[in-house]
Amino acid sequence: MDPVDKRILAALTQDSRISNADLADRVGLSPSSCWRRVKALEEHGIIRNYTVALDDVKQGLGFGAMVHVHLTRHDPDQLDAFIRAVQDRPEIRACYATTGQADYHLHVVCADIEDYNIFLERVLFRIPAVASAQTNVILRTIKT
């Protein structure tokens, strides 16, 4: 990637709906050259997809938490079941396997604390591999 590719990525990160003509103008390329570069970035997997950023609060999802999950076992079947369960839940916006004390970290959004408690009781704690979870409530979002 050269500096022009990086400028293209920066512009698309700010507004993925920008027209090719406006993008080309912003990064100093002809529209055809810009289109070829964007296609190359897509083909190489650097651009994986285009998304929409939603406002959770305006959707009625005012409670957010980082949940640090400890597993009982790490055998492949238990891990696969945990991963499938996590992928199927809309409340779980992101899941990270990391080093450190917890095995997984989940970003969870719900309407309120009551809905979060229901999520814990009916979803998370019913996954056989889950031994325990520690919750850190998100007070405000600085950067996403």
C-alpha positions as CSV (number, residue, x, y, z in Angstrom):
1,M,0.0,0.0,0.0
2,D,1.2,3.4,-0.9
3,P,0.2,6.8,0.5
4,V,-2.6,7.2,-2.1
5,D,-4.1,3.8,-1.0
6,K,-3.9,5.0,2.6
7,R,-5.7,8.3,1.7
8,I,-8.4,6.2,-0.1
9,L,-8.9,4.1,3.0
10,A,-9.0,7.1,5.3
11,A,-11.7,8.7,3.1
12,L,-13.8,5.5,2.9
13,T,-13.5,5.1,6.7
14,Q,-15.0,8.5,7.2
15,D,-17.8,8.0,4.6
16,S,-18.1,4.6,2.8
17,R,-21.0,6.1,0.7
18,I,-18.8,8.7,-0.9
19,S,-19.1,8.6,-4.7
20,N,-16.2,7.5,-6.7
21,A,-15.9,10.9,-8.4
22,D,-15.8,12.7,-5.0
23,L,-13.3,10.1,-3.6
24,A,-11.1,10.5,-6.6
25,D,-11.2,14.3,-6.2
26,R,-10.4,14.0,-2.5
27,V,-7.3,11.8,-3.0
28,G,-6.1,13.4,-6.2
29,L,-6.8,10.7,-8.8
30,S,-8.8,10.4,-11.9
31,P,-12.1,8.6,-11.3
32,S,-11.1,5.5,-13.4
33,S,-7.7,5.2,-11.5
34,C,-9.5,5.6,-8.2
35,W,-12.0,3.0,-9.1
36,R,-9.2,0.5,-10.0
37,R,-7.4,1.1,-6.8
38,V,-10.6,0.6,-4.7
39,K,-11.3,-2.6,-6.6
40,A,-7.7,-3.8,-5.9
41,L,-8.1,-3.0,-2.2
42,E,-11.3,-5.1,-2.2
43,E,-9.8,-8.0,-4.1
44,H,-6.8,-8.1,-1.8
45,G,-9.1,-8.2,1.2
46,I,-7.9,-4.9,2.7
47,I,-11.4,-3.6,2.3
48,R,-13.6,-6.5,3.6
49,N,-17.0,-4.8,3.5
50,Y,-18.9,-1.6,3.8
51,T,-21.1,-1.1,6.9
52,V,-23.5,1.3,8.6
53,A,-22.8,2.8,12.0
54,L,-26.0,2.7,14.1
55,D,-26.8,4.7,17.2
56,D,-27.5,2.2,20.0
57,V,-29.2,4.7,22.3
58,K,-31.6,5.9,19.5
59,Q,-32.5,2.3,19.0
60,G,-33.5,1.9,22.6
61,L,-30.2,0.1,23.6
62,G,-29.0,2.4,26.3
63,F,-27.1,-0.2,28.4
64,G,-23.6,-1.3,27.3
65,A,-21.1,-3.6,29.0
66,M,-17.8,-5.3,28.6
67,V,-18.2,-8.8,29.9
68,H,-15.1,-10.8,30.8
69,V,-15.9,-14.5,30.4
70,H,-14.1,-17.4,32.1
71,L,-14.6,-20.8,30.6
72,T,-14.8,-24.1,32.5
73,R,-12.9,-26.1,29.9
74,H,-11.1,-25.4,26.7
75,D,-11.8,-28.6,24.8
76,P,-12.7,-28.1,21.1
77,D,-16.3,-29.1,21.4
78,Q,-17.0,-26.7,24.3
79,L,-15.2,-23.9,22.5
80,D,-17.1,-24.4,19.3
81,A,-20.4,-24.4,21.2
82,F,-19.4,-21.2,23.0
83,I,-18.4,-19.5,19.7
84,R,-21.7,-20.6,18.0
85,A,-23.7,-19.3,20.9
86,V,-21.9,-16.0,20.9
87,Q,-22.3,-15.5,17.1
88,D,-26.0,-16.1,17.3
89,R,-26.8,-13.4,19.8
90,P,-27.6,-9.9,18.6
91,E,-26.9,-8.4,22.1
92,I,-23.2,-9.4,21.6
93,R,-21.7,-6.8,19.3
94,A,-18.2,-8.1,19.5
95,C,-16.2,-11.0,21.0
96,Y,-12.5,-11.1,21.5
97,A,-10.3,-14.0,22.6
98,T,-7.4,-12.5,24.5
99,T,-4.5,-13.2,26.8
100,G,-4.9,-12.4,30.5
101,Q,-7.3,-13.5,33.2
102,A,-10.5,-13.8,31.2
103,D,-10.8,-16.2,28.2
104,Y,-13.1,-14.0,26.2
105,H,-14.3,-10.4,26.3
106,L,-17.8,-9.5,25.0
107,H,-19.2,-6.2,24.1
108,V,-22.9,-6.5,25.0
109,V,-25.7,-4.0,24.4
110,C,-29.2,-4.2,25.9
111,A,-32.1,-1.9,26.5
112,D,-31.4,-1.6,30.2
113,I,-30.0,-3.4,33.3
114,E,-33.1,-5.6,33.5
115,D,-32.6,-6.8,30.0
116,Y,-29.0,-7.4,30.6
117,N,-29.8,-9.5,33.7
118,I,-32.2,-11.5,31.5
119,F,-29.4,-12.0,28.9
120,L,-27.1,-13.2,31.6
121,E,-29.6,-15.7,33.1
122,R,-31.2,-17.0,29.9
123,V,-28.3,-16.8,27.5
124,L,-24.7,-16.5,28.8
125,F,-25.0,-18.6,31.9
126,R,-26.8,-21.4,30.0
127,I,-23.7,-21.9,27.8
128,P,-22.1,-25.1,29.3
129,A,-18.5,-23.8,28.8
130,V,-19.1,-20.6,30.8
131,A,-17.8,-20.8,34.3
132,S,-18.2,-17.1,35.3
133,A,-18.5,-13.6,34.0
134,Q,-17.4,-10.2,35.3
135,T,-19.2,-7.1,34.0
136,N,-17.8,-3.7,33.5
137,V,-20.6,-1.2,32.6
138,I,-19.8,1.2,29.8
139,L,-20.3,4.7,31.2
140,R,-19.6,6.5,27.9
141,T,-18.1,5.7,24.5
142,I,-15.0,7.7,23.6
143,K,-14.1,6.0,20.3
144,T,-15.6,3.2,18.2
